[in-house]
């Protein structure tokens, strides 16, 4: 955010906030009491198309569920808000907004809550649903008349980004008000925006125009593609064009471009999935259902006229350092042609390292090191996660490649996505981490449920 905007906010509110990230770290405080602020808050949500449920005589409301990325069987999600105004002394107040998201994708699902895709309380361990958390949630929602929306996963958190968005919208109106006892005129124009989910903490420090962010992933999870989709949405809605790089053979570029510009029909999916890449006899996680989710989410963003692109940069049959060099050159080409864009480049976590050497090859030069030697503002992030499962291909004791769902051990740092930079680059060549919570395996897209992706057959199977 521009420095001038910061000064304006300070003048209007009497407080400042350090917008070094997309997720602010301070609360927005109003220099007016609740009875003056609340009518403007209420009108903001009404003007933006939300259906409101209110308790008379209170400064609180709850919106009904609203669907984003409608009609997408892999990228759709629903969200609603609980909005409460709280006093901060006799003449000041703050507005606290809590966002709840339910997704058709299971990336946000907590371990052990393997819910069926239907509106009931059953789980794998509790077929009747009696006494389950879901059953209690449904009972509560039905009791208060709320619309019952259940997806494969959910996430709930305070949304300070929206709190500041509302503040920036209504504060000028409050500041112009004369000191009378009358309520101010409520004038709020529609704030056209796209909801991207709970903000990824720390993302805005790196995802800037001209920066290349290398995301070293664990292949074969649902969470990494979801993290990339959510991050792309949050960056592009800040006015920064985004290009996503995928460790996919470059021969697929035309198919990717065609799909991103399509309407996502079954015929469009079929053309995308014609590539041999999706039918590898040894699917290593790069051609998973999670990647299908990511591509559909990017397509939906493009359909809403947001500047999102994708590029494929792998160069089979090259291997070893020849492959690292070819991939680095492709990323450099895209970055040089896109000086005003943020690049989010996803690969296995060996490739982004900005240090020479591997335990078995001391002279090995990964893609990240090659990029950093030729370009400034290249940042390498290693994946961090709570633990769980992933679809992994590994050599078994019989020296054969074994692909399947395998346990993944990690460290518990909560459930919310975040990016954290180290004080300096570590010995493994990373500048920081991106954290995705508990991971769950994402099966190959043509292994189960998606051939072609989004087909009637896959929908009938419950995928």
LINWOUR-V710125 format. One record per residue. N is the residue number from 1. RES is the residue in one letter. PHI is phi in whole degrees, 0 to 359 (* if undefined). OMEGA is omega as a letter, one per 40 degrees, with the letter a starting at -180 (none if undefined). NEAR is the number of other C-alpha atoms within 12 Angstrom. Layout:
N RES PHI OMEGA NEAR
N RES PHI OMEGA NEAR
//
This chain:
1 X * a 22
2 X 294 a 11
3 X 297 i 14
4 X 299 i 10
5 X 294 i 16
6 X 298 i 21
7 X 296 i 18
8 X 296 i 21
9 X 298 a 31
10 X 296 a 24
11 X 294 a 20
12 X 285 a 27
13 X 251 a 28
14 X 81 i 21
15 X 216 i 21
16 X 237 i 23
17 X 218 a 29
18 X 271 a 24
19 X 273 i 27
20 X 277 a 21
21 X 221 i 28
22 X 291 i 39
23 X 257 a 35
24 X 296 a 28
25 X 252 i 21
26 X 225 a 20
27 X 280 i 30
28 X 274 a 38
29 X 248 i 36
30 X 266 i 44
31 X 270 i 31
32 X 225 i 37
33 X 286 a 25
34 X 301 a 30
35 X 294 i 29
36 X 271 a 34
37 X 281 a 40
38 X 300 i 38
39 X 302 i 29
40 X 290 i 34
41 X 298 a 42
42 X 300 a 37
43 X 293 i 27
44 X 302 a 35
45 X 289 i 37
46 X 297 a 25
47 X 293 i 22
48 X 263 i 22
49 X 87 i 22
50 X 277 i 24
51 X 271 a 22
52 X 254 i 27
53 X 238 a 25
54 X 230 i 21
55 X 264 a 15
56 X 304 i 8
57 X 81 i 9
58 X 237 i 18
59 X 266 i 29
60 X 208 i 30
61 X 207 i 32
62 X 228 i 32
63 X 275 i 31
64 X 286 i 29
65 X 298 i 29
66 X 230 a 29
67 X 268 i 28
68 X 245 a 29
69 X 55 a 32
70 X 303 i 21
71 X 73 i 20
72 X 271 a 34
73 X 280 i 37
74 X 239 a 43
75 X 250 a 42
76 X 292 i 36
77 X 207 a 38
78 X 239 i 36
79 X 214 i 38
80 X 211 a 39
81 X 233 i 37
82 X 253 a 33
83 X 240 a 35
84 X 225 i 28
85 X 265 a 32
86 X 233 i 27
87 X 289 i 23
88 X 233 a 19
89 X 97 a 14
90 X 289 a 14
91 X 230 i 17
92 X 228 i 24
93 X 202 i 28
94 X 224 i 38
95 X 243 a 40
96 X 257 a 34
97 X 241 i 34
98 X 250 a 29
99 X 253 i 33
100 X 243 a 34
101 X 237 i 39
102 X 236 a 33
103 X 240 i 38
104 X 290 i 38
105 X 269 a 43
106 X 268 a 42
107 X 296 a 49
108 X 268 a 40
109 X 289 i 34
110 X 287 i 26
111 X 303 i 23
112 X 89 a 20
113 X 253 a 26
114 X 280 a 28
115 X 286 i 34
116 X 285 a 28
117 X 276 i 27
118 X 193 a 20
119 X 264 i 22
120 X 202 a 28
121 X 253 a 29
122 X 279 i 25
123 X 226 i 25
124 X 299 a 15
125 X 272 a 16
126 X 217 a 20
127 X 294 a 17
128 X 278 a 15
129 X 82 a 23
130 X 294 i 18
131 X 77 a 18
132 X 284 i 23
133 X 300 i 20
134 X 294 i 32
135 X 298 i 24
136 X 295 i 17
137 X 297 i 23
138 X 296 i 26
139 X 299 i 22
140 X 295 a 15
141 X 294 a 19
142 X 291 a 16
143 X 293 a 12
144 X 262 i 15
145 X 81 a 13
146 X 287 i 21
147 X 293 a 25
148 X 269 i 27
149 X 236 i 30
150 X 234 i 35
151 X 251 a 38
152 X 281 a 35
153 X 201 a 35
154 X 212 i 33
155 X 208 a 32
156 X 224 a 26
157 X 194 i 26
158 X 292 a 29
159 X 248 a 37
160 X 287 i 34
161 X 297 i 37
162 X 292 i 37
163 X 302 i 35
164 X 287 i 34
165 X 296 i 27
166 X 297 a 37
167 X 302 a 39
168 X 295 a 30
169 X 284 a 29
170 X 259 a 39
171 X 299 i 37
172 X 300 i 25
173 X 293 i 28
174 X 292 a 33
175 X 291 a 25
176 X 280 a 15
177 X 291 i 21
178 X 283 a 14
179 X 279 i 12
180 X 234 a 10
181 X 271 a 11
182 X 282 i 12
183 X 291 a 20
184 X 292 i 27
185 X 297 a 18
186 X 263 i 26
187 X 226 i 21
188 X 229 i 28
189 X 277 a 18
190 X 299 i 17
191 X 263 a 22
192 X 293 a 16
193 X 207 a 23
194 X 246 a 29
195 X 279 a 36
196 X 247 a 40
197 X 96 a 47
198 X 298 a 38
199 X 303 i 39
200 X 279 a 39
201 X 296 i 36
202 X 84 a 30
203 X 296 a 40
204 X 294 i 36
205 X 289 a 28
206 X 247 a 37
207 X 281 a 44
208 X 237 i 35
209 X 303 i 27
210 X 91 a 28
211 X 272 i 35
212 X 247 a 40
213 X 252 i 48
214 X 265 a 48
215 X 255 i 47
216 X 275 a 39
217 X 258 i 40
218 X 264 a 43
219 X 300 i 44
220 X 83 i 41
221 X 244 i 48
222 X 279 a 44
223 X 284 a 47
224 X 297 i 49
225 X 302 i 48
226 X 295 i 46
227 X 302 a 43
228 X 294 i 51
229 X 297 a 44
230 X 294 i 40
231 X 295 i 50
232 X 301 i 49
233 X 300 a 47
234 X 292 i 39
235 X 287 a 41
236 X 291 i 39
237 X 283 i 29
238 X 272 i 31
239 X 89 a 25
240 X 255 i 31
241 X 299 a 32
242 X 233 i 43
243 X 240 a 44
244 X 258 i 48
245 X 259 a 44
246 X 241 i 40
247 X 282 a 43
248 X 239 i 34
249 X 307 a 29
250 X 300 i 26
251 X 297 i 21
252 X 271 a 29
253 X 303 a 25
254 X 297 i 18
255 X 297 i 28
256 X 296 a 38
257 X 299 a 26
258 X 297 a 25
259 X 293 a 34
260 X 297 i 36
261 X 268 a 29
262 X 266 i 25
263 X 268 i 21
264 X 75 i 36
265 X 285 i 23
266 X 299 i 24
267 X 294 i 20
268 X 296 i 26
269 X 298 a 35
270 X 298 i 24
271 X 295 i 25
272 X 297 a 38
273 X 276 i 34
274 X 293 a 21
275 X 297 i 24
276 X 301 i 19
277 X 305 a 30
278 X 282 a 35
279 X 239 i 24
280 X 299 i 21
281 X 293 i 17
282 X 233 a 26
283 X 294 a 30
284 X 259 i 38
285 X 104 i 44
286 X 283 i 41
287 X 244 a 43
288 X 269 i 42
289 X 300 i 47
290 X 297 i 43
291 X 292 i 45
292 X 302 i 45
293 X 303 a 45
294 X 300 a 42
295 X 298 a 45
296 X 291 i 41
297 X 296 i 44
298 X 295 i 48
299 X 298 i 39
300 X 295 i 36
301 X 297 i 41
302 X 299 a 32
303 X 295 i 22
304 X 263 i 24
305 X 65 i 20
306 X 264 a 28
307 X 276 a 30
308 X 237 i 39
309 X 229 i 40
310 X 221 i 44
311 X 222 i 38
312 X 259 a 36
313 X 226 i 34
314 X 283 a 35
315 X 228 i 27
316 X 292 e 20
317 X 269 a 13
318 X 298 i 15
319 X 224 i 14
320 X 60 a 21
321 X 291 i 25
322 X 297 i 20
323 X 292 i 25
324 X 302 a 33
325 X 293 a 28
326 X 296 i 30
327 X 293 i 39
328 X 298 a 40
329 X 295 i 26
330 X 295 i 29
331 X 297 i 44
332 X 298 i 33
333 X 300 a 22
334 X 295 a 31
335 X 296 a 33
336 X 295 a 21
337 X 275 a 15
338 X 227 a 25
339 X 295 a 23
340 X 261 a 22
341 X 245 i 31
342 X 265 i 44
343 X 254 i 45
344 X 247 a 49
345 X 249 a 49
346 X 258 i 45
347 X 202 i 42
348 X 302 a 33
349 X 283 i 30
350 X 282 a 35
351 X 292 a 42
352 X 283 a 43
353 X 302 i 42
354 X 255 i 36
355 X 210 a 28
356 X 277 i 27
357 X 106 i 21
358 X 230 a 20
359 X 307 a 10
360 X 260 a 8
361 X 209 a 12
362 X 301 a 11
363 X 265 a 14
364 X 294 a 25
365 X 242 a 29
366 X 291 i 40
367 X 303 a 46
368 X 300 i 48
369 X 296 i 35
370 X 297 i 32
371 X 295 a 38
372 X 294 i 31
373 X 288 a 20
374 X 245 a 20
375 X 208 i 22
376 X 278 i 19
377 X 61 i 26
378 X 252 a 39
379 X 238 a 43
380 X 248 i 48
381 X 241 i 43
382 X 265 i 38
383 X 287 i 41
384 X 227 a 37
385 X 205 a 34
386 X 284 a 27
387 X 126 i 29
388 X 141 a 32
389 X 225 i 30
390 X 209 i 37
391 X 275 a 35
392 X 234 i 33
393 X 257 a 25
394 X 215 i 21
395 X 282 a 14
396 X 273 a 12
397 X 302 i 8
398 X 274 i 8
399 X 63 i 8
400 X 243 a 11
401 X 285 a 16
402 X 245 a 19
403 X 248 i 25
404 X 173 i 27
405 X 283 a 25
406 X 225 i 25
407 X 292 i 20
408 X 231 a 24
409 X 268 i 18
410 X 214 a 21
411 X 232 a 18
412 X 285 i 18
413 X 236 i 20
414 X 97 a 17
415 X 249 a 29
416 X 271 i 32
417 X 294 i 38
418 X 202 i 35
419 X 242 i 38
420 X 226 i 29
421 X 268 i 25
422 X 280 i 20
423 X 292 i 10
424 X 195 a 14
425 X 297 a 21
426 X 274 a 18
427 X 293 i 15
428 X 273 i 28
429 X 89 i 34
430 X 251 i 37
431 X 271 a 33
432 X 174 a 34
433 X 229 i 37
434 X 238 a 41
435 X 253 a 39
436 X 236 i 44
437 X 72 i 38
438 X 288 a 36
439 X 257 i 45
440 X 230 a 43
441 X 296 i 37
442 X 247 a 42
443 X 286 i 37
444 X 302 a 40
445 X 298 i 37
446 X 260 i 36
447 X 280 a 27
448 X 204 i 23
449 X 98 a 27
450 X 220 i 36
451 X 211 e 32
452 X 287 a 30
453 X 302 i 42
454 X 78 a 35
455 X 288 i 26
456 X 298 a 19
457 X 295 a 16
458 X 291 i 22
459 X 294 a 22
460 X 294 i 13
461 X 283 i 15
462 X 91 i 22
463 X 272 none 33
//
